[in-house]
Amino acid sequence: MTDVPAPPTASPKPTRWVVLGVVLIALFMDLVDATIVNIVLPRLQTGLGAGYSAAQWVLAGYSLAFALVLVTGGRLGDILGRKRMFVAGMACFTAASLMCGAAPTAEVLIAGRLAQGVAAALMVPQAMSVIVVLFDHRERARAFALYGVTLSLANVSGPLLGAVLTEADLFGLGWRAVFYVNVPLGAAAVALALWLMPESRAARPLRPDPVGMALAGLAMFAVMFPLIQGRERGWDAWTLALLGAAVPLLLLFALHQRRRDRTTGSALVPPALFARRSFAAGAVVMFVLFSGLASLFLVLTYDFQLGLGWSPLRTAAAVVSWPVGIVLTSGVARRYATTRGRRVIGIGLAVMTASALALIGVLALLGPAVAWWHAALPVLAMGAGMGMCVPILTGVVLADVPDDDAGAASGVANAVMQLGTAVGVAVVGVLFFWLAATGAPADPGDPAHRRAFADAAATTLCYNAAAFLLALALVPLLPRAARPEPTPEPAEPADGLRRHTGPSPTNRPRYGRAAR
């Protein structure tokens, strides 16, 4: 169990909200950087002379590195201090962004993206802990509402910001500006965190699991490397052997986690979580759903820019309706999360499935004649569906998880979503690039070239529609609703520390000493 921290003292209210703003800046930067390169990948490839597989690593490497270190990052916050890990993660993220912006080759850029992912995994898990530390239940609802708005906006702002920064060509930087923009934001966040953020850590933290971390990393590499590099390597014997090694590595990881849970109670992934049907099914729903989200924009970006010859700004205009749809329905989702959450998620996934099929029909029928608004309409509907399910999905999945396992379950859920994103990008990338390469003439001006890309996009998007449909089929296994908002706590004592007043000592969270 990840211990719940207690605040050092009652912080002045204005300071709390400034600290919240700092951690939300970090959250926004993380989510934007996961998608901001989508829109500039073609120009990035041209500028660095990179191949398709390198472009996929630029996109998927960030999410993969983030997912592999996410749970560990949360645990290190418990052990070493959440402020310390937040500042270290943000500083490393800023330095890695500078490295990406100055990258002379694709290999250096990929290394920078992996470093960004690891750094984000150190800072992002601390955001929720900071909210718990600084806000009581009455204020916490508002703080988490701002957290949710940041999530929704950041998830879809990346492509638009990438297009604007690239088209503006600030200081002649071109696509490199999408990385350099993080430097002043990161420096300001580090300075404000050092000045205003209080420190806290758990009294009896869980110990790190280096063996589990190594096994998980090896298993994920054994899965991802063949998916991304297999086509260019011709699926040689080494690639297939590496893919086959993923099965025993995953089995060893599961056995190690079971043994560590019995002996020390500090497994990286507590096995008891997956004994609950709602959590196990929910993890599958999140994995499948997120495998279809980021990969969808990968397909549209390459089809519109390489196939149809659109500019990044025009491409962004076709997909900017996505956040509009989210804004239209996310409020409805939050309103019914604690009463009809499962039903709202099912409706959202149904809308996403139908909209993906509509987009496939548009690309298949119109092909090179498609206009930006033809794509914008089904994308708007998909955004509306996403706004109904994604903002409340995690709360519904965790509804049946005991309080003692809530922290670990949250970390696992976030890691599953990130791994789903990485796997989806890899699978869809292999399929789309294979179809486009086998059917498109070499001359981009040839009408057959555009037709081939449109057909490849329509065929590949069947994966995304199938992912949304499969997630919808699994919805009945989820709990009916998220947990309701906890009842208000008693007034804070004179010393400013908020203490647990639950009925059972065995369920009482252990508060650690919080350094000022």
TORKOL-981670 format. One line per 8 residues: number of its first residue (from 1); their letters; for each residue x, y, z of C-alpha. Coordinates in steps of 0.1 Angstrom, whole numbers, plus 5000, padded with zeros to 4 digits. Layout:
NUM) a) X/Y/Z | ...
END
This chain:
1) mtdvpapp) 5000/5000/5000 | 5012/5035/4992 | 5008/5055/5023 | 4986/5086/5022 | 5006/5117/5031 | 4996/5143/5056 | 5002/5180/5050 | 5029/5196/5071
9) taspkptr) 5007/5225/5081 | 4976/5243/5067 | 4991/5262/5038 | 4978/5297/5029 | 4951/5293/5004 | 4966/5314/4976 | 4998/5294/4979 | 4980/5261/4975
17) wvvlgvvl) 4964/5272/4942 | 4998/5284/4929 | 5013/5250/4937 | 4984/5233/4920 | 4990/5254/4889 | 5027/5243/4889 | 5018/5206/4890 | 4991/5211/4863
25) ialfmdlv) 5017/5227/4841 | 5038/5195/4845 | 5007/5174/4837 | 4999/5195/4806 | 5035/5194/4793 | 5036/5156/4797 | 5004/5149/4778 | 5010/5175/4751
33) dativniv) 5045/5161/4745 | 5030/5126/4740 | 5011/5138/4709 | 5027/5171/4698 | 5050/5153/4674 | 5022/5136/4656 | 5015/5165/4633 | 5052/5172/4625
41) lprlqtgl) 5064/5137/4620 | 5066/5140/4582 | 5086/5172/4584 | 5107/5157/4612 | 5115/5127/4590 | 5125/5149/4561 | 5147/5172/4582 | 5166/5143/4599
49) gagysaaq) 5165/5119/4569 | 5147/5093/4592 | 5128/5062/4581 | 5093/5052/4591 | 5105/5030/4620 | 5125/5059/4635 | 5094/5081/4633 | 5074/5054/4652
57) wvlagysl) 5101/5053/4679 | 5099/5091/4683 | 5062/5087/4689 | 5059/5054/4708 | 5092/5056/4727 | 5079/5084/4749 | 5048/5065/4759 | 5067/5033/4764
65) afalvlvt) 5094/5048/4787 | 5067/5067/4806 | 5046/5035/4812 | 5076/5014/4823 | 5087/5039/4850 | 5053/5052/4861 | 5046/5029/4890 | 5082/5031/4902
73) ggrlgdil) 5081/5069/4900 | 5052/5069/4924 | 5069/5046/4948 | 5101/5067/4947 | 5080/5097/4957 | 5069/5078/4988 | 5105/5069/4997 | 5125/5100/4988
81) grkrmfva) 5099/5128/4990 | 5073/5139/4965 | 5086/5174/4961 | 5121/5161/4955 | 5109/5137/4928 | 5087/5163/4912 | 5116/5188/4909 | 5140/5161/4897
89) gmacftaa) 5116/5149/4871 | 5107/5184/4858 | 5144/5194/4856 | 5153/5162/4837 | 5122/5167/4814 | 5133/5202/4806 | 5169/5191/4798 | 5156/5162/4776
97) slmcgaap) 5134/5187/4757 | 5164/5208/4750 | 5182/5177/4738 | 5153/5168/4714 | 5152/5203/4700 | 5189/5203/4692 | 5190/5167/4680 | 5212/5164/4649
105) taevliag) 5201/5129/4641 | 5171/5107/4645 | 5190/5085/4670 | 5197/5115/4693 | 5160/5125/4690 | 5148/5091/4700 | 5172/5090/4730 | 5158/5124/4740
113) rlaqgvaa) 5122/5112/4737 | 5130/5082/4759 | 5146/5105/4785 | 5115/5127/4784 | 5093/5097/4791 | 5114/5086/4821 | 5114/5121/4835 | 5077/5125/4831
121) almvpqam) 5072/5092/4849 | 5090/5107/4879 | 5071/5140/4881 | 5035/5131/4870 | 5026/5106/4898 | 5034/5133/4923 | 5006/5156/4910 | 4978/5137/4926
129) svivvlfd) 4997/5133/4959 | 5002/5171/4960 | 4964/5176/4957 | 4958/5152/4985 | 4984/5169/5007 | 4973/5205/5002 | 4935/5203/4999 | 4907/5191/5021
137) hreraraf) 4877/5173/5007 | 4857/5205/5002 | 4885/5221/4981 | 4897/5189/4966 | 4866/5185/4944 | 4875/5218/4927 | 4911/5209/4925 | 4904/5176/4908
145) alygvtls) 4879/5193/4884 | 4908/5215/4873 | 4929/5184/4870 | 4903/5168/4848 | 4900/5199/4825 | 4938/5199/4821 | 4937/5162/4812 | 4910/5167/4786
153) lanvsgpl) 4926/5198/4770 | 4962/5185/4770 | 4952/5151/4754 | 4941/5168/4723 | 4961/5201/4722 | 4993/5185/4711 | 4986/5183/4673 | 4972/5218/4671
161) lgavltea) 5001/5233/4691 | 5025/5214/4669 | 5009/5227/4638 | 5009/5263/4650 | 5045/5263/4662 | 5057/5246/4630 | 5038/5269/4606 | 5049/5300/4626
169) dlfglgwr) 5085/5289/4621 | 5096/5308/4653 | 5132/5321/4649 | 5136/5297/4619 | 5134/5267/4642 | 5106/5248/4623 | 5096/5216/4640 | 5122/5220/4667
177) avfyvnvp) 5101/5247/4683 | 5077/5220/4696 | 5105/5209/4720 | 5121/5242/4728 | 5088/5256/4740 | 5091/5233/4771 | 5123/5249/4783 | 5110/5282/4797
185) lgaaaval) 5079/5265/4810 | 5099/5238/4827 | 5124/5263/4842 | 5095/5283/4857 | 5079/5252/4871 | 5111/5241/4888 | 5117/5275/4904 | 5081/5277/4917
193) alwlmpes) 5081/5242/4931 | 5114/5248/4949 | 5099/5280/4964 | 5064/5270/4973 | 5058/5232/4972 | 5059/5215/5007 | 5077/5182/5011 | 5060/5150/5022
201) raarplrp) 5068/5113/5023 | 5053/5081/5036 | 5062/5069/5072 | 5065/5032/5061 | 5071/5033/5023 | 5071/5003/5001 | 5105/4992/4991 | 5117/4994/4954
209) dpvgmala) 5115/4963/4933 | 5145/4964/4910 | 5141/4928/4898 | 5105/4935/4889 | 5114/4967/4871 | 5141/4949/4851 | 5118/4920/4841 | 5090/4944/4831
217) glamfavm) 5114/4964/4810 | 5128/4934/4792 | 5094/4920/4785 | 5080/4952/4771 | 5111/4957/4749 | 5107/4921/4736 | 5072/4930/4725 | 5078/4965/4712
225) fpliqgre) 5110/4962/4693 | 5098/4935/4669 | 5065/4954/4663 | 5083/4986/4654 | 5114/4972/4636 | 5101/4939/4623 | 5089/4951/4589 | 5122/4969/4580
233) rgwdawtl) 5142/4939/4592 | 5121/4915/4571 | 5109/4896/4602 | 5143/4878/4605 | 5150/4850/4629 | 5164/4874/4656 | 5133/4895/4655 | 5109/4865/4658
241) allgaavp) 5130/4850/4686 | 5129/4883/4706 | 5091/4884/4702 | 5089/4848/4714 | 5110/4856/4744 | 5083/4881/4756 | 5061/4852/4768 | 5086/4836/4793
249) llllfalh) 5097/4871/4804 | 5061/4880/4813 | 5057/4847/4831 | 5088/4853/4851 | 5076/4888/4860 | 5042/4874/4872 | 5059/4847/4893 | 5083/4872/4908
257) qrrrdrtt) 5055/4896/4917 | 5036/4868/4934 | 5066/4857/4954 | 5076/4893/4964 | 5040/4900/4975 | 5041/4870/4998 | 5075/4877/5013 | 5077/4915/5015
265) gsalvppa) 5043/4928/5006 | 5059/4953/4982 | 5054/4940/4948 | 5056/4964/4919 | 5022/4952/4907 | 5002/4936/4935 | 4987/4903/4922 | 4956/4907/4943
273) lfarrsfa) 4944/4935/4921 | 4938/4912/4892 | 4918/4888/4913 | 4890/4914/4911 | 4870/4910/4879 | 4861/4947/4877 | 4897/4958/4878 | 4910/4930/4855
281) agavvmfv) 4883/4938/4829 | 4888/4975/4834 | 4925/4972/4827 | 4917/4954/4795 | 4892/4981/4785 | 4917/5008/4791 | 4945/4990/4773 | 4923/4983/4742
289) lfsglasl) 4907/5018/4742 | 4940/5037/4744 | 4956/5015/4717 | 4930/5029/4694 | 4932/5066/4704 | 4968/5078/4697 | 4972/5055/4667 | 4942/5070/4650
297) flvltydf) 4959/5104/4648 | 4990/5087/4635 | 4971/5074/4605 | 4952/5106/4599 | 4984/5127/4600 | 5003/5106/4575 | 4973/5102/4552 | 4965/5139/4551
305) qlglgwsp) 5001/5152/4548 | 5019/5125/4528 | 4989/5112/4509 | 4968/5143/4502 | 4996/5169/4505 | 4980/5190/4532 | 4999/5214/4554 | 5002/5208/4591
313) lrtaaavv) 4978/5237/4598 | 4951/5223/4575 | 4956/5188/4590 | 4952/5203/4625 | 4920/5221/4613 | 4905/5186/4605 | 4912/5172/4640 | 4907/5203/4662
321) swpvgivl) 4870/5193/4664 | 4881/5165/4687 | 4886/5187/4718 | 4854/5206/4710 | 4836/5173/4713 | 4852/5165/4746 | 4842/5198/4760 | 4806/5193/4749
329) tsgvarry) 4802/5160/4769 | 4828/5158/4796 | 4805/5177/4820 | 4777/5152/4815 | 4801/5124/4823 | 4813/5139/4855 | 4777/5146/4866 | 4767/5109/4863
337) attrgrrv) 4800/5092/4872 | 4788/5082/4907 | 4753/5071/4896 | 4754/5058/4860 | 4791/5057/4852 | 4791/5024/4834 | 4762/5033/4812 | 4777/5066/4803
345) igiglavm) 4810/5049/4794 | 4791/5024/4772 | 4773/5052/4754 | 4806/5070/4748 | 4823/5040/4734 | 4793/5033/4711 | 4795/5068/4698 | 4832/5064/4692
353) tasalali) 4827/5031/4673 | 4800/5045/4651 | 4821/5077/4644 | 4852/5056/4635 | 4831/5036/4610 | 4818/5069/4595 | 4853/5082/4591 | 4863/5050/4574
361) gvlallgp) 4834/5054/4550 | 4844/5090/4542 | 4880/5081/4534 | 4870/5051/4514 | 4843/5069/4493 | 4859/5103/4488 | 4896/5093/4488 | 4917/5122/4474
369) avawwhaa) 4886/5144/4471 | 4881/5145/4509 | 4879/5180/4524 | 4890/5190/4559 | 4854/5193/4571 | 4845/5158/4558 | 4870/5145/4584 | 4862/5171/4610
377) lpvlamga) 4826/5159/4615 | 4832/5123/4624 | 4862/5134/4645 | 4840/5158/4664 | 4816/5129/4672 | 4845/5107/4683 | 4856/5135/4706 | 4821/5137/4721
385) gmgmcvpi) 4822/5100/4727 | 4856/5103/4744 | 4843/5130/4766 | 4817/5107/4779 | 4840/5078/4788 | 4876/5087/4793 | 4873/5114/4821 | 4855/5089/4844
393) ltgvvlad) 4868/5055/4832 | 4896/5053/4858 | 4872/5061/4887 | 4847/5034/4876 | 4875/5008/4872 | 4888/5015/4907 | 4854/5015/4923 | 4857/4980/4937
401) vpdddaga) 4894/4983/4947 | 4900/4983/4985 | 4913/5015/5000 | 4945/4997/5009 | 4953/4990/4973 | 4940/5023/4957 | 4974/5039/4952 | 4989/5008/4936
409) asgvanav) 4958/5003/4914 | 4959/5038/4902 | 4996/5034/4892 | 4989/5002/4874 | 4959/5017/4856 | 4980/5046/4843 | 5007/5023/4832 | 4982/5001/4813
417) mqlgtavg) 4969/5031/4794 | 5004/5042/4784 | 5013/5007/4773 | 4981/5005/4753 | 4991/5037/4735 | 5026/5024/4727 | 5013/4990/4714 | 4985/5006/4693
425) vavvgvlf) 5010/5030/4676 | 5033/5001/4668 | 5006/4978/4654 | 4988/5005/4634 | 5021/5019/4622 | 5032/4985/4608 | 4998/4979/4591 | 4995/5014/4576
433) fwlaatga) 5030/5018/4563 | 5029/4983/4548 | 4996/4990/4530 | 5008/5025/4518 | 5042/5012/4506 | 5028/4983/4486 | 5000/5003/4469 | 5013/5038/4463
441) padpgdpa) 5034/5049/4433 | 5066/5067/4441 | 5055/5100/4426 | 5034/5120/4452 | 5018/5139/4424 | 5003/5108/4409 | 4966/5105/4417 | 4971/5068/4423
449) hrrafada) 4995/5078/4451 | 4967/5097/4469 | 4942/5070/4463 | 4965/5044/4477 | 4971/5064/4509 | 4934/5070/4514 | 4927/5032/4509 | 4955/5024/4534
457) aattlcyn) 4941/5048/4560 | 4905/5034/4556 | 4917/4998/4560 | 4940/5006/4589 | 4913/5025/4608 | 4893/4993/4610 | 4917/4984/4638 | 4907/5015/4657
465) aaafllal) 4870/5009/4652 | 4875/4973/4663 | 4894/4985/4694 | 4865/5008/4704 | 4840/4980/4697 | 4859/4955/4719 | 4861/4980/4747 | 4824/4985/4744
473) alvpllpr) 4818/4947/4746 | 4837/4946/4779 | 4818/4974/4796 | 4793/4951/4813 | 4821/4937/4834 | 4828/4971/4850 | 4813/4983/4882 | 4781/5004/4878
481) aarpeptp) 4796/5037/4889 | 4826/5054/4904 | 4828/5060/4942 | 4808/5089/4954 | 4826/5120/4967 | 4837/5112/5003 | 4818/5128/5032 | 4833/5160/5046
489) epaepadg) 4859/5156/5072 | 4857/5173/5106 | 4873/5207/5110 | 4910/5207/5111 | 4927/5208/5146 | 4946/5238/5157 | 4979/5223/5146 | 4967/5223/5110
497) lrrhtgps) 4971/5185/5104 | 4942/5166/5089 | 4939/5132/5105 | 4920/5100/5095 | 4889/5094/5117 | 4877/5061/5101 | 4860/5035/5122 | 4887/5007/5120
505) ptnrpryg) 4923/5010/5130 | 4932/4983/5105 | 4920/5004/5076 | 4935/5036/5089 | 4962/5051/5065 | 4996/5056/5080 | 5007/5092/5078 | 5043/5100/5074
513) raar) 5063/5129/5087 | 5061/5157/5063 | 5091/5181/5062 | 5084/5217/5057
END
